[in-house]
Amino acid sequence: MTEISKLAELRKLMQSMERTLGLEELSPVERDIYYAAEELSKDTREVRTYGLIEHTLVQSVSRPTFFRALKSLVQKGYLSQSGNANRGRYVVNAPR
């Protein structure tokens, strides 16, 4: 099996898992932010905006696009503002 074949199989597996979890409705940027938030929230159950912006999955996303996608994730219920702070901190919610 070639490297590209392996990559294609991995991509199909990811698409299947995203469909199962209901994440296919999210844009690619929203998905990357959601994945980054999930990874960053493992220890503290909370994630900060500056941590998300610096995460490898979203480093190449422009600031306006990042903040539009972040707002969309909150509106869709995938993230919610933390009760512990005014802004800039989010809690990751399970996919619907």
DOMIMI-809675 format. One record per residue: residue number from 1; x, y, z of N, C-alpha, C, CB in turn; residue in three letters. Coordinates in Angstrom, 2 decimals. Glycine has a CB too. Layout:
N
NUM, X, Y, Z, X, Y, Z, X, Y, Z, X, Y, Z, ALA;
...
***
This chain:
96
1, 0.84, -1.17, 0.00, 0.00, 0.00, 0.00, 0.89, 1.24, 0.00, -0.96, -0.01, 1.22, MET;
2, 0.63, 2.17, -0.90, 1.42, 3.38, -0.99, 1.04, 4.36, 0.12, 1.25, 4.04, -2.37, THR;
3, 1.88, 5.34, 0.32, 1.62, 6.36, 1.35, 0.32, 7.10, 1.05, 2.79, 7.35, 1.44, GLU;
4, 0.09, 7.44, -0.21, -1.13, 8.17, -0.56, -2.37, 7.29, -0.35, -1.07, 8.65, -2.02, ILE;
5, -2.24, 6.01, -0.58, -3.36, 5.09, -0.33, -3.68, 5.03, 1.15, -3.03, 3.68, -0.85, SER;
6, -2.65, 5.00, 1.98, -2.84, 5.00, 3.43, -3.53, 6.29, 3.87, -1.50, 4.83, 4.15, LYS;
7, -3.10, 7.38, 3.29, -3.69, 8.67, 3.63, -5.16, 8.73, 3.21, -2.89, 9.81, 2.96, LEU;
8, -5.46, 8.18, 2.05, -6.85, 8.14, 1.57, -7.72, 7.31, 2.51, -6.91, 7.57, 0.15, ALA;
9, -7.20, 6.18, 2.95, -7.95, 5.34, 3.90, -8.18, 6.06, 5.22, -7.20, 4.02, 4.14, GLU;
10, -7.17, 6.75, 5.69, -7.29, 7.52, 6.93, -8.34, 8.61, 6.78, -5.94, 8.13, 7.31, LEU;
11, -8.34, 9.30, 5.65, -9.32, 10.37, 5.40, -10.74, 9.82, 5.37, -9.01, 11.08, 4.08, ARG;
12, -10.93, 8.65, 4.75, -12.25, 8.04, 4.71, -12.71, 7.67, 6.12, -12.25, 6.79, 3.81, LYS;
13, -11.79, 7.17, 6.93, -12.11, 6.83, 8.31, -12.52, 8.07, 9.09, -10.91, 6.14, 8.99, LEU;
14, -11.78, 9.17, 8.91, -12.13, 10.42, 9.59, -13.50, 10.92, 9.16, -11.07, 11.49, 9.30, MET;
15, -13.79, 10.88, 7.88, -15.09, 11.33, 7.39, -16.21, 10.49, 7.99, -15.15, 11.26, 5.86, GLN;
16, -15.99, 9.20, 8.09, -16.99, 8.30, 8.68, -17.22, 8.63, 10.15, -16.55, 6.84, 8.52, SER;
17, -16.13, 8.86, 10.89, -16.26, 9.20, 12.31, -16.94, 10.56, 12.49, -14.87, 9.20, 12.98, MET;
18, -16.59, 11.53, 11.66, -17.23, 12.84, 11.74, -18.72, 12.74, 11.45, -16.57, 13.82, 10.75, GLU;
19, -19.10, 11.92, 10.49, -20.50, 11.72, 10.16, -21.23, 11.07, 11.34, -20.65, 10.85, 8.89, ARG;
20, -20.61, 10.07, 11.94, -21.20, 9.37, 13.08, -21.41, 10.32, 14.26, -20.30, 8.21, 13.51, THR;
21, -20.47, 11.24, 14.48, -20.56, 12.18, 15.60, -21.39, 13.43, 15.26, -19.18, 12.60, 16.02, LEU;
22, -21.81, 13.55, 14.01, -22.59, 14.71, 13.61, -21.77, 15.95, 13.35, -23.60, 15.02, 14.64, GLY;
23, -20.49, 15.77, 13.09, -19.61, 16.91, 12.87, -19.52, 17.34, 11.41, -18.23, 16.59, 13.37, LEU;
24, -20.19, 16.62, 10.51, -20.09, 16.97, 9.09, -20.77, 18.30, 8.78, -20.69, 15.87, 8.23, GLU;
25, -21.63, 18.78, 9.68, -22.28, 20.07, 9.47, -21.33, 21.25, 9.69, -23.48, 20.20, 10.40, GLU;
26, -20.21, 20.99, 10.34, -19.25, 22.05, 10.62, -18.34, 22.30, 9.42, -18.40, 21.69, 11.86, LEU;
27, -17.92, 23.54, 9.28, -16.95, 23.87, 8.23, -15.59, 23.29, 8.63, -16.86, 25.42, 7.99, SER;
28, -14.67, 23.16, 7.69, -13.34, 22.66, 8.05, -12.66, 23.48, 9.15, -12.45, 22.63, 6.82, PRO;
29, -12.81, 24.80, 9.12, -12.21, 25.64, 10.15, -12.89, 25.39, 11.50, -12.31, 27.14, 9.76, VAL;
30, -14.21, 25.29, 11.50, -14.93, 25.00, 12.75, -14.49, 23.66, 13.33, -16.44, 24.99, 12.50, GLU;
31, -14.34, 22.66, 12.47, -13.89, 21.35, 12.94, -12.51, 21.43, 13.56, -13.89, 20.34, 11.80, ARG;
32, -11.60, 22.14, 12.90, -10.24, 22.25, 13.42, -10.22, 22.97, 14.77, -9.34, 22.99, 12.42, ASP;
33, -11.01, 24.01, 14.91, -11.09, 24.71, 16.19, -11.68, 23.80, 17.25, -11.94, 26.01, 16.06, ILE;
34, -12.72, 23.06, 16.90, -13.35, 22.14, 17.84, -12.37, 21.04, 18.28, -14.61, 21.50, 17.21, TYR;
35, -11.63, 20.48, 17.33, -10.62, 19.47, 17.67, -9.55, 20.05, 18.57, -9.99, 18.90, 16.39, TYR;
36, -9.07, 21.25, 18.25, -8.05, 21.91, 19.07, -8.59, 22.17, 20.47, -7.60, 23.23, 18.41, ALA;
37, -9.82, 22.64, 20.57, -10.43, 22.91, 21.88, -10.54, 21.64, 22.70, -11.82, 23.56, 21.71, ALA;
38, -10.94, 20.56, 22.06, -11.05, 19.27, 22.77, -9.69, 18.85, 23.30, -11.62, 18.18, 21.83, GLU;
39, -8.68, 18.98, 22.49, -7.34, 18.57, 22.91, -6.82, 19.45, 24.06, -6.37, 18.65, 21.72, GLU;
40, -7.04, 20.75, 23.96, -6.53, 21.68, 24.97, -7.30, 21.61, 26.29, -6.58, 23.09, 24.43, LEU;
41, -8.53, 21.13, 26.25, -9.36, 21.13, 27.45, -9.24, 19.85, 28.28, -10.79, 21.33, 27.07, SER;
42, -8.39, 18.94, 27.87, -8.26, 17.66, 28.58, -7.95, 17.83, 30.06, -7.18, 16.82, 27.94, LYS;
43, -7.03, 18.74, 30.39, -6.58, 18.88, 31.77, -7.47, 19.79, 32.60, -5.18, 19.40, 31.79, ASP;
44, -7.89, 20.91, 32.03, -8.60, 21.91, 32.81, -10.10, 21.99, 32.53, -7.99, 23.24, 32.57, THR;
45, -10.56, 21.26, 31.55, -11.96, 21.29, 31.10, -12.37, 22.66, 30.56, -12.89, 20.90, 32.25, ARG;
46, -11.40, 23.52, 30.40, -11.66, 24.86, 29.91, -10.55, 25.20, 28.91, -11.72, 25.90, 31.08, GLU;
47, -10.88, 26.00, 27.93, -9.88, 26.39, 26.93, -9.93, 27.90, 26.75, -10.12, 25.65, 25.56, VAL;
48, -8.76, 28.49, 26.55, -8.68, 29.94, 26.39, -8.48, 30.28, 24.92, -7.53, 30.53, 27.24, ARG;
49, -8.99, 31.43, 24.52, -8.91, 31.85, 23.13, -7.48, 31.89, 22.62, -9.55, 33.22, 22.96, THR;
50, -6.57, 32.45, 23.41, -5.19, 32.56, 22.92, -4.55, 31.18, 22.73, -4.35, 33.40, 23.88, TYR;
51, -4.94, 30.21, 23.52, -4.44, 28.85, 23.33, -4.93, 28.25, 22.03, -4.85, 27.97, 24.49, GLY;
52, -6.18, 28.53, 21.71, -6.75, 28.03, 20.45, -6.06, 28.66, 19.24, -8.25, 28.31, 20.40, LEU;
53, -5.88, 29.97, 19.30, -5.27, 30.68, 18.17, -3.87, 30.14, 17.86, -5.20, 32.19, 18.46, ILE;
54, -3.15, 29.74, 18.90, -1.78, 29.26, 18.72, -1.69, 27.76, 18.42, -0.98, 29.56, 19.94, GLU;
55, -2.80, 27.05, 18.47, -2.78, 25.60, 18.25, -2.39, 25.28, 16.80, -4.16, 24.99, 18.58, HIS;
56, -1.66, 24.23, 16.63, -1.17, 23.81, 15.31, -2.28, 23.68, 14.27, -0.45, 22.49, 15.43, THR;
57, -3.44, 23.19, 14.66, -4.52, 22.98, 13.70, -5.11, 24.28, 13.14, -5.60, 22.18, 14.35, LEU;
58, -4.96, 25.38, 13.86, -5.58, 26.63, 13.41, -4.60, 27.78, 13.22, -6.62, 27.04, 14.39, VAL;
59, -3.31, 27.50, 13.29, -2.30, 28.55, 13.14, -2.40, 29.30, 11.83, -0.93, 27.96, 13.26, GLN;
60, -2.79, 28.63, 10.78, -2.82, 29.28, 9.46, -4.15, 29.99, 9.17, -2.56, 28.24, 8.38, SER;
61, -5.08, 29.93, 10.10, -6.39, 30.57, 9.90, -6.27, 32.05, 10.26, -7.50, 29.87, 10.78, VAL;
62, -6.83, 32.91, 9.43, -6.78, 34.35, 9.72, -7.62, 34.65, 10.97, -7.31, 35.17, 8.50, SER;
63, -7.28, 35.73, 11.64, -7.99, 36.11, 12.87, -9.49, 36.32, 12.64, -7.38, 37.38, 13.46, ARG;
64, -9.88, 37.06, 11.59, -11.33, 37.24, 11.38, -12.06, 35.91, 11.16, -11.57, 38.15, 10.20, PRO;
65, -11.47, 35.03, 10.37, -12.08, 33.72, 10.11, -12.14, 32.91, 11.40, -11.30, 32.95, 9.04, THR;
66, -11.08, 32.95, 12.18, -11.04, 32.24, 13.46, -12.18, 32.69, 14.36, -9.70, 32.46, 14.15, PHE;
67, -12.34, 33.99, 14.52, -13.37, 34.49, 15.44, -14.78, 34.27, 14.92, -13.15, 35.97, 15.69, PHE;
68, -14.98, 34.31, 13.61, -16.30, 33.97, 13.05, -16.63, 32.51, 13.34, -16.33, 34.23, 11.52, ARG;
69, -15.65, 31.63, 13.13, -15.88, 30.19, 13.37, -16.10, 29.91, 14.86, -14.68, 29.36, 12.85, ALA;
70, -15.35, 30.60, 15.71, -15.51, 30.42, 17.16, -16.92, 30.84, 17.58, -14.45, 31.24, 17.92, LEU;
71, -17.38, 31.97, 17.09, -18.73, 32.44, 17.39, -19.77, 31.44, 16.90, -18.98, 33.83, 16.75, LYS;
72, -19.57, 30.90, 15.72, -20.48, 29.91, 15.16, -20.54, 28.65, 16.02, -20.06, 29.56, 13.73, SER;
73, -19.38, 28.19, 16.51, -19.35, 27.01, 17.36, -20.12, 27.24, 18.67, -17.89, 26.63, 17.68, LEU;
74, -20.05, 28.44, 19.19, -20.82, 28.78, 20.40, -22.31, 28.79, 20.08, -20.37, 30.17, 20.98, VAL;
75, -22.68, 29.40, 18.97, -24.09, 29.46, 18.58, -24.67, 28.08, 18.32, -24.25, 30.32, 17.33, GLN;
76, -23.86, 27.18, 17.77, -24.32, 25.82, 17.47, -24.26, 24.91, 18.70, -23.49, 25.22, 16.35, LYS;
77, -23.67, 25.38, 19.79, -23.64, 24.61, 21.03, -22.45, 23.69, 21.22, -24.85, 23.81, 21.12, GLY;
78, -21.48, 23.72, 20.32, -20.30, 22.87, 20.45, -19.34, 23.40, 21.51, -19.57, 22.75, 19.12, TYR;
79, -19.33, 24.72, 21.70, -18.56, 25.37, 22.75, -19.52, 26.28, 23.51, -17.33, 26.17, 22.18, LEU;
80, -19.22, 26.52, 24.77, -19.98, 27.51, 25.52, -19.04, 28.34, 26.35, -21.04, 26.83, 26.41, SER;
81, -19.45, 29.59, 26.59, -18.64, 30.48, 27.41, -18.54, 29.89, 28.81, -19.24, 31.93, 27.44, GLN;
82, -17.37, 29.96, 29.38, -17.15, 29.45, 30.73, -17.85, 30.38, 31.72, -15.64, 29.33, 31.04, SER;
83, -18.44, 29.81, 32.73, -19.08, 30.60, 33.77, -18.08, 31.28, 34.68, -19.99, 29.73, 34.58, GLY;
84, -16.80, 30.87, 34.58, -15.77, 31.41, 35.46, -15.15, 32.71, 34.97, -14.69, 30.39, 35.62, ASN;
85, -15.48, 33.14, 33.76, -14.83, 34.33, 33.22, -15.81, 35.08, 32.32, -13.55, 33.96, 32.43, ALA;
86, -15.52, 36.35, 32.10, -16.38, 37.15, 31.24, -16.29, 36.71, 29.79, -16.02, 38.61, 31.36, ASN;
87, -15.06, 36.57, 29.30, -14.90, 36.14, 27.91, -13.51, 35.56, 27.73, -15.12, 37.33, 26.92, ARG;
88, -13.33, 34.91, 26.60, -12.02, 34.35, 26.31, -11.80, 32.95, 26.85, -10.99, 35.24, 26.83, GLY;
89, -12.78, 32.41, 27.56, -12.66, 31.04, 28.08, -13.91, 30.25, 27.68, -12.49, 31.04, 29.65, ARG;
90, -13.66, 29.04, 27.22, -14.76, 28.22, 26.71, -14.69, 26.81, 27.28, -14.72, 28.16, 25.17, TYR;
91, -15.85, 26.18, 27.32, -15.98, 24.80, 27.72, -16.41, 24.02, 26.48, -17.01, 24.63, 28.90, VAL;
92, -15.81, 22.86, 26.27, -16.14, 22.02, 25.13, -17.33, 21.15, 25.48, -14.92, 21.16, 24.70, VAL;
93, -18.34, 21.19, 24.64, -19.54, 20.36, 24.82, -19.46, 19.15, 23.88, -20.84, 21.19, 24.55, ASN;
94, -20.05, 18.07, 24.30, -20.06, 16.86, 23.47, -20.83, 17.12, 22.19, -20.68, 15.67, 24.24, ALA;
95, -20.42, 16.48, 21.10, -21.18, 16.64, 19.84, -22.60, 16.15, 20.02, -20.49, 15.88, 18.68, PRO;
96, -23.51, 16.77, 19.27, -24.93, 16.38, 19.35, -25.24, 15.25, 18.42, -25.81, 17.53, 19.04, ARG;
***
